[in-house]
Amino acid sequence: MDKPTVIVIAGPTASGKSNMAVELAKRINGEIISADSMQIYKDMDIGTAKISKEDMQGIKHYMIDFVSPNTRYSVSSYKKKAEKCIEEIFRRGKTPIICGGTGLYIDSLIYGIEFIEEDIDETYRNELNEIANNQGLEKLYKMALQIDPEAMKKISKNDKKRIIRVLEIYHKTGKTKTQQDLESRRNEVRYNYKVFAINMDRKLLYDRINKRVDKMVEAGLINEVKSIIEKYKEFPTAMQGLRLQRGCRVSKWEY
């Protein structure tokens, strides 16, 4: 029996995914499910470049603007809700289009990865953050490389979030992230995912990103960040995207 087809449009920030997904949805009677780990949060609009109602052009979008920034949200929760959205779109006689740049969210769907819900060991996470702050992120990277060299092939030395995740998985389960991923992919994938990835010249992409950040600041990004911090106080997972970025052309608040 043929599996229902789900379209996936993936790519880096500022590569034009959202516009492409909308144009495709108009042509094939589709509806769009976001796969962006920051656009799920309420009030984080400018910095996450949430698509406006006008730019949606009447196409229904799912998985945007529905989680409070002070709520912890996991990839496991995303997968469950996204699959419900896929079923709803099929029931409406339309074609689901997954659109986003969060690789882990996309992988959870197209590979059928079943993530185990685990309590966060805050003490261990704080220890890792202390090491990063006092000894440098490279120290954590080397620790993770010794534990799971296969997983680290796909992780940048600057990607603190994913480096810490590799260490946390091993600390919690005694298994590497690579082992856990292999074990979690045993179930058959329910849909026929057709994946299209946008590839763009790096110089052009960086220019587009820089221009986007400038527009964000002009649109009130700094005030948005201040407002969010004052309103919510705590950010279990949203703070991964809410930070003051150093080393930019100009020091800016950035998601």
Long-range contacts (C-beta under 8 A, 24 or more apart in sequence): 2-192, 3-189, 3-190, 3-191, 3-192, 4-90, 4-191, 4-192, 5-95, 5-191, 5-192, 5-193, 5-194, 6-86, 6-95, 6-96, 6-97, 6-98, 6-109, 6-191, 6-192, 6-193, 6-194, 7-95, 7-96, 7-97, 7-98, 7-193, 7-194, 7-196, 8-35, 8-97, 8-98, 8-99, 8-106, 8-109, 8-110, 8-193, 8-194, 8-195, 8-196, 9-97, 9-98, 9-99, 9-196, 9-198, 10-35, 10-98, 10-99, 10-100, 10-101, 10-103, 10-106, 10-195, 10-196, 10-197, 10-198, 11-101, 11-197, 11-198, 11-199, 11-200, 12-101, 12-198, 12-200, 12-205, 13-49, 13-101, 13-209, 13-212, 14-49, 14-205, 14-208, 14-209, 14-212, 15-101, 15-198, 15-200, 15-205, 15-208, 16-198, 17-99, 17-100, 17-101, 17-198, 18-51, 18-55, 18-99, 19-55, 20-99, 20-198, 21-97, 21-99, 22-51, 22-55, 22-56, 22-57, 22-59, 24-97, 25-59, 25-95, 25-97, 26-57, 26-59, 28-95, 29-93, 29-94, 29-95, 30-59, 30-89, 30-94, 30-95, 30-96, 30-97, 31-59, 31-60, 31-61, 31-62, 31-89, 31-92, 31-94, 31-95, 31-96, 31-97, 32-59, 32-60, 32-61, 32-62, 32-97, 32-98, 32-99, 33-61, 33-62, 33-63, 33-82, 33-85, 33-86, 33-89, 33-96, 33-97, 33-98, 33-99, 34-61, 34-62, 34-63, 34-64, 34-99, 34-100, 35-63, 35-78, 35-82, 35-98, 35-99, 35-100, 35-101, 35-102, 35-105, 35-106, 35-109, 36-64, 36-100, 36-101, 36-102, 36-105, 37-75, 37-78, 37-102, 37-104, 37-105, 37-237, 37-240, 37-241, 38-238, 38-240, 38-241, 38-255, 39-63, 39-64, 39-65, 39-100, 40-64, 40-65, 40-66, 40-67, 40-73, 40-78, 41-65, 41-67, 41-68, 41-69, 41-238, 41-241, 42-66, 42-67, 42-68, 42-69, 43-69, 43-224, 43-227, 43-228, 43-231, 43-232, 44-69, 44-224, 44-228, 44-238, 44-241, 44-242, 44-255, 45-224, 46-216, 46-219, 46-220, 46-221, 46-224, 47-216, 47-221, 47-224, 47-225, 47-241, 47-242, 47-253, 47-254, 47-255, 48-241, 48-255, 49-212, 49-216, 62-88, 62-89, 68-232, 69-228, 69-232, 69-235, 69-238, 69-242, 70-232, 70-233, 70-234, 70-235, 70-236, 70-238, 71-236, 71-237, 72-120, 72-236, 72-237, 73-236, 73-237, 74-115, 74-117, 74-237, 75-104, 75-105, 75-108, 75-115, 76-108, 76-114, 76-115, 76-116, 76-117, 78-105, 78-108, 79-105, 79-108, 79-109, 79-113, 79-114, 79-115, 82-108, 82-109, 83-109, 83-190, 86-191, 98-193, 106-195, 109-191, 109-193, 110-189, 110-193, 110-195, 111-185, 111-189, 112-185, 112-187, 112-188, 112-189, 112-190, 113-181, 113-184, 113-185, 114-184, 114-187, 115-184, 116-173, 116-180, 116-184, 118-172, 118-173, 120-168, 121-168, 121-171, 121-172, 124-168, 124-171, 125-164, 125-168, 128-164, 128-167, 128-168, 129-164, 132-160, 132-164, 137-163, 140-164, 140-167, 143-167, 147-176, 148-176, 148-177, 148-178, 150-176, 150-178, 151-176, 151-177, 151-178, 151-181, 161-240, 210-249, 213-248, 213-252, 213-254, 216-254, 217-252, 217-253, 221-252, 221-253, 221-254, 222-252, 222-253, 225-253
